[in-house]
Amino acid sequence: MTDETAMLCVFNGELDKAAILYERYKRPLLNFFLRFGVEWETSHDLTQQTFYRMIHYRHSYRDGYEFRTWIYRIARNLFHDHLKDNHLKMSELNDSHDFEEEETFDDQNHQLIRIALQKLPDEYREVLHLSRFEDMKYEQIAEMLNVSVSVVKVRVHRAIKKLREVYLSLDVDV
Amino acid sequence: MKNKKEELLADFLENNLSAIKKQEIEDFFAKNEGSKTEFEESKEIFFAINKSIEKDFDSSKDRFFYDFLSAEKEKLSEKPPTKVIRFYERTYFKYAASVAGLALAFWFGRKTVDNQTNTNLMSDNGSSKVIEKLVEVPVVRVDTIYVANKQLALAKQPNVMNEIGTLKKEIQETKDLLILSMLKKESPSERIQAVNYSYDLQQPDEQVLKALIYTLDYDRNVNVRIAAADAIGRFGNNTNVRDALVKSLLKQQEPTLQISIIDILTKYNERKALPALRLLAEDNSTSEFVRQKAEESTKLLSL
């Protein structure tokens, strides 16, 4: 059963099918929040809330929507609500979870890239995150962020330019 | 123009370009060596961003989702299905069915009532009375037997009934306490869970209602507030709840919540909401959709 079929069943009141989507997406969504630097417990909470919203707003799902983009859009909105509610900026969240994992095998270069990524303005960091970590196409990112594909492309281009700039400055500092 | 080039470069980065467009970029780089170096370096850094090891979801937290899902399924089964007026529900059909039922009862009566009774009644010249009696007799008898049997069965087991009553009360009290304690939890998922437990209660304790209203007004998480609004909506026949909802309406900033509260107050025909609805409808900072909703409800409640 595809994600879209399962979601249409949920839309039509077959709520049991929500469990299929939960089992498929709980891990990717947890990691989506963790990679943005949200703490372990809060990431679990936000993941759960994503599914609450999925069920609560099931009637806003439309046939033809790509489920993955739709659910990530919910997750992204929740993440932004979380930042707003806690008066946080994306750049203030530390991606410590990832560093801990990688210290043993990752080289200094990768760590510098991660630090550089964290120092990017939120809108740049977000598109690179979705493109590289979530393997999203520009079209999917555009749909998720509710902007045009052109805007995403321009943003990606500026983001990698800025990333290089920050990375090189860090490299010099080291 | 600059944006167009940036778009092309973004596509070039992902190898999404046609041969012609690719050549266009190659030509540009041939003329601008500096841009080419800068782009190549950026590209290298971009592709060096690699995924970290994915963490597993803590399965001990799955129960929150599955409890929530069960509660939602229960809610769904409580809701009446979408009202589709079928052929046999139409008014004219109901009249026709009543007349046919009456005629059938009359015929049935004629067949079952003994001749003596029939003769006596007919001799009174009261044909309407005859119909009334003949229709009523079997129905009253069936009801009486049913009620009498039920009372007899219950009367035989007074202790069991008392015990069930006590148990029900205890379960209700335990759930009340559980809800009150869970509403104080740090995690929004657990607070939503607490709100959902209230669906098991037919008539929650006054303290639980107050806690739900407090959650609706002040919980820092919008999802918890939305869940509380849905749950409170079930107790809209309680005047205190409606009064609290009227007060809450002006405190809410979230359009989803404003809409939920307006729906509940309109459903229960709460005219005390009119001043708040007018304020919302006239307030320029209110979202357009909420303003429309407030105007519609104002009209409905003013009828």
HADDOCK unambig.tbl for C-alpha pairs under 7 A between the chains (distance, minus, plus):
assign (segid A and resid 15 and name CA) (segid B and resid 73 and name CA) 6.47 0.50 0.50
assign (segid A and resid 26 and name CA) (segid B and resid 57 and name CA) 6.58 0.50 0.50
assign (segid A and resid 27 and name CA) (segid B and resid 56 and name CA) 5.88 0.50 0.50
assign (segid A and resid 27 and name CA) (segid B and resid 57 and name CA) 5.32 0.50 0.50
assign (segid A and resid 30 and name CA) (segid B and resid 57 and name CA) 6.60 0.50 0.50
assign (segid A and resid 31 and name CA) (segid B and resid 54 and name CA) 6.25 0.50 0.50
assign (segid A and resid 31 and name CA) (segid B and resid 55 and name CA) 6.45 0.50 0.50
assign (segid A and resid 45 and name CA) (segid B and resid 187 and name CA) 6.72 0.50 0.50
assign (segid A and resid 45 and name CA) (segid B and resid 188 and name CA) 6.85 0.50 0.50
assign (segid A and resid 45 and name CA) (segid B and resid 189 and name CA) 6.05 0.50 0.50
assign (segid A and resid 48 and name CA) (segid B and resid 65 and name CA) 6.51 0.50 0.50
assign (segid A and resid 48 and name CA) (segid B and resid 189 and name CA) 6.62 0.50 0.50
assign (segid A and resid 49 and name CA) (segid B and resid 189 and name CA) 6.58 0.50 0.50
assign (segid A and resid 98 and name CA) (segid B and resid 52 and name CA) 5.95 0.50 0.50
assign (segid A and resid 101 and name CA) (segid B and resid 53 and name CA) 6.97 0.50 0.50
assign (segid A and resid 102 and name CA) (segid B and resid 52 and name CA) 6.99 0.50 0.50
assign (segid A and resid 113 and name CA) (segid B and resid 49 and name CA) 6.78 0.50 0.50
assign (segid A and resid 132 and name CA) (segid B and resid 49 and name CA) 6.90 0.50 0.50
assign (segid A and resid 133 and name CA) (segid B and resid 51 and name CA) 5.78 0.50 0.50
assign (segid A and resid 150 and name CA) (segid B and resid 7 and name CA) 6.34 0.50 0.50
assign (segid A and resid 153 and name CA) (segid B and resid 7 and name CA) 4.93 0.50 0.50
assign (segid A and resid 153 and name CA) (segid B and resid 10 and name CA) 5.36 0.50 0.50
assign (segid A and resid 154 and name CA) (segid B and resid 3 and name CA) 6.29 0.50 0.50
assign (segid A and resid 154 and name CA) (segid B and resid 6 and name CA) 5.31 0.50 0.50
assign (segid A and resid 154 and name CA) (segid B and resid 7 and name CA) 5.29 0.50 0.50
assign (segid A and resid 156 and name CA) (segid B and resid 10 and name CA) 6.39 0.50 0.50
assign (segid A and resid 157 and name CA) (segid B and resid 6 and name CA) 5.91 0.50 0.50
assign (segid A and resid 157 and name CA) (segid B and resid 9 and name CA) 6.72 0.50 0.50
assign (segid A and resid 157 and name CA) (segid B and resid 10 and name CA) 5.31 0.50 0.50
assign (segid A and resid 160 and name CA) (segid B and resid 42 and name CA) 5.58 0.50 0.50
assign (segid A and resid 160 and name CA) (segid B and resid 46 and name CA) 6.38 0.50 0.50
assign (segid A and resid 161 and name CA) (segid B and resid 42 and name CA) 5.93 0.50 0.50
assign (segid A and resid 164 and name CA) (segid B and resid 42 and name CA) 5.28 0.50 0.50
assign (segid A and resid 164 and name CA) (segid B and resid 45 and name CA) 6.75 0.50 0.50
